[in-house]
Amino acid sequence: MSDDSCKRKRYSRIVLKLSGEALEGDRGYGIDPGVVSSLARHVREVHSTGVEIAIVIGGGNIWRGLEASTTGMDRATADYMGMLATIQNALALQDALEHQGTPTRVQTAIEMHQIAEPFIRRRAIRHMEKGRVVILAGGTGNPFFTTDTAAALRAAELGAEAILMAKNGTDGVYTADPRTDPAAVRYDVLSYQDVLERNLRVMDGSAVALCRDNNLPIIVFNVQEDGNIQRAAQGESVGTLICSHGNEATI
């Protein structure tokens, strides 16, 4: 990335990070078809402007490996189960996108030839160049790593210009928890180092460090607000931008 990575701009290739919870709606678990259809519509709108899109999707609406491991389950086993949950979500999103006319490919970090392609970097790039949305499931394919880290890793591998970190009900990074502190103020721009030193929990530390090392900007925004994915991809001032030399300006 160039030295102007802290300037908002229209991005030509992005990685959109969706949590599994983004698919559950008000149900509190599982997959809400209406919510998935709405997300697909927003992705289609961005894709129609010519932006190349890869989506890394989580699985917390179905299974949380870390939580399961605290009850005594082997951590690696629990994490592999979480990877399978992300693949279910990816197939649901692929179906919704293709029903809306958006060509889509699912690639998985764990090979499952009957239902998806294995992740192959050059093939994923070629799909995007041909106008297909690529959904990347299965995390990194390794236990002990989150889908946040997978998003940072894939963004670096695929030459993405930014990671769009879609959050549920949170419109950026705040000085404190806005749900409990009415004086909390949202940051407009932050540096990677600020996020790490203050333990702001935007994404896990290894993911932030990977973005820092590859100068990959992160935009944290509320995915539940219509049009926010489009606005973030087009460089409008939405959410919080995390980059190499954030000035900590707040709104």
N, C-alpha and C positions, 0 to 999 in steps of 0.2 A: 504493500500500500504506500501511497505517497504521503508526504508530510502534511497534506491538507485533510487527513482522515478525520480531523475534529470539526470539519465543516460539513454541515448537512447538505446533501446533494441527491440527485436522482441516481439510483444504483441500477446498473445493468444486469448484475447477477447477485442474488441474495440467498442466504439460508434462513428460512423461517422456522423458528423453534416453537413447536406447539406442545403444551403439556397434555397428558392424557385427560386431566380434569377439564380441559377446554371442550371435550367431546361429551361430557356427561350432563350438561345443562343443570336443571333444577332437580334432577333425579338423585344426585349425590353419588352415583355409581354407574358403571356401564357406559353404554353408547346411546345417546339420544339422536335418532335419525334427523329430526328437525334441526338440531344444532349443527350436526355434521353437514347438512345441506347448506346451511347459512354460511359456515366456514368455507365450504367449497365455492360458494358464490363470490365471497370476498377474494379468495385466491384467484378465481377466474378473472375478476375485474383487474387485478394487478397483472396477471399473465397476458391479458388482452392488450396491454400497453407496450408489450415487447420485453418486459423484464423476465430474465431467466430465473427459475425458482427451483430450489431444492428444499424439501421439508423434512426436518428431523422431528419425530413424534415420540412422546413419552407413553407410559402405560399405567400411570397411577390411578386411573379410573377403574382399572381391573385388578391390578396387583402391585403392591409396593414391596420390593425385595428387602429393603433395609428394615422396614417395620417387621416383616415376617422373621427376619434373622434375630430380632430382639426377643422373640418368643422361644428361641432355641433351635430354629431351623438352620441348617448349614447355609452360610451366607452365599456361597457360590451357587448352590441349588436355588435359593430364593431369587438371586439375581437373574439366573437363566430363565426362571419362570416369568420374571418381569420383562425380559426380552421378548418372550412369546406374546405377552400382552401388547407390546408395541406393534407387533406384526398384525394382530387383530385390528388395532386402530388404523394402521396404514391401509389395510384392505378396505375398511369401511370408508375411509376418506377417498381412496382411489375410485371406488364405486360411485360416490357422490359427485366427484369431479367429472368422471366420464359420462354420467347421466346429464351433466350440464355442458357436454361437448368439449371438455378440456382433455386432450390426450395425456395420459399419465402412466408412469412406470413405477413399480415398487421394487426397491432393491434392499436386500437384507444382509446384515453382517453375519448371520448364521444361514448357511445354505439350506434352502427349501425349494428345490427346483420345480416342484409341482405347482407352486402358487406365486412365486416371485423370482426375480433374477438375483444372483449374488451381487454384492457390491463390488463393482469394478470401476475404478476411478475414471478411466478414459471413456468407458461406455456411458457412465453417468453424465460426463461433460458433453458427449455427443448427443445424448437424449435432449439435454437442455438447448444445445445449439439448434436442434431440429424442432424446437418449440414444444417440447414435452415437459410437464412438471414431473420431477423425480421425488418420490417419497422414500426416505431412508429410514429403515426400521431395524430393530435388533440392537440399538445402541452401538457400542464399539465392537460388540461380539465377545466382550470379556467381562467377567464379573468384577465387582468393586469399582466400576466406572459408571457414572450417571449419563443420562441422555444429554445433559448440559455439555459434558465433555465431548460426547459424540458430535454435538452441533459444532463446537469449536474445531474439532479435528476435521470433520467433513468440510467445513467452510474453508479451512486452510488448504486441504487437499484439492478442492474443486475451484480454487481461485475466486471465491465469492468476495464481494466488496464490502459486505456487512452481514451481521447476524441480527435478525429481527426477533427479539425475545418477547413473545406474546404472553401476557399475564392475564389472569382472570380477576377482574375487579380492581386491579392496581394500575394506575396510569403513570407509573414511573418509580424512581428511587427517591425516598424521603429522608429527611434528617432524623426522623423517628417514625414509629408506627402510627400512621394517621388515624387508625381505628381507635387508638387509645390516647393519643396526644393531639389535641386540637391545634396546638401551636406548630405541628410538624409542617415543614416546607419542602416542596418538591425540588430536586436538583434539575437544572436544565442540562448541564454538562458535568461529568465526573471523569477523573482519570482512573485507569486500571489500578494504580497503586493505592488511590484513596479507597476503592472498593475492597481491596485486599486488607489494607491496614485497619480499616474500620469494621471489617467483617460484616459488610452490608447484606450479604446473602442474596445477591441478585441471581447468581448462579454459583456453582461450587468453585472453590478456589483454584483447582487445577484447570478448569475451563477458562476462568478469567486470566490466569497466567499464560495459557496457550494463546489466547487472543492478544494479550500484551506482546508476547514474543513474536507474533506474526502481524502486529499492528492492524488487527481486525476490529473495526468499530462495532459496538453493540448498542442497539436501540431497544430500550425497555418501554413497553407501552401496554395499554389496556385493549385486549383483543375483542372484548365484548362491546366496544363502541363502534358502530357502523362506520366503515371507511378508514379505520385507523391503519390497517395493513397497507392500503393504498397510499395514505398520507406519508407513512414512514418510508415506504419504498421510493416515493417521489421527492423526498428530502424536505418535507414540510416539518415545522417545529411541533413534534408530537412526542410525548414521553420524555425519557432521559437518555441522552447520548453518552456512552462511555467510550473513551478514546485515550490517546497517549498523553495528552496534556490538558485534561479538563480544567476549566477555570472555576468550577464550583458555583457558577451563576445559578440562582434559583428564581422561581417565578412566584 
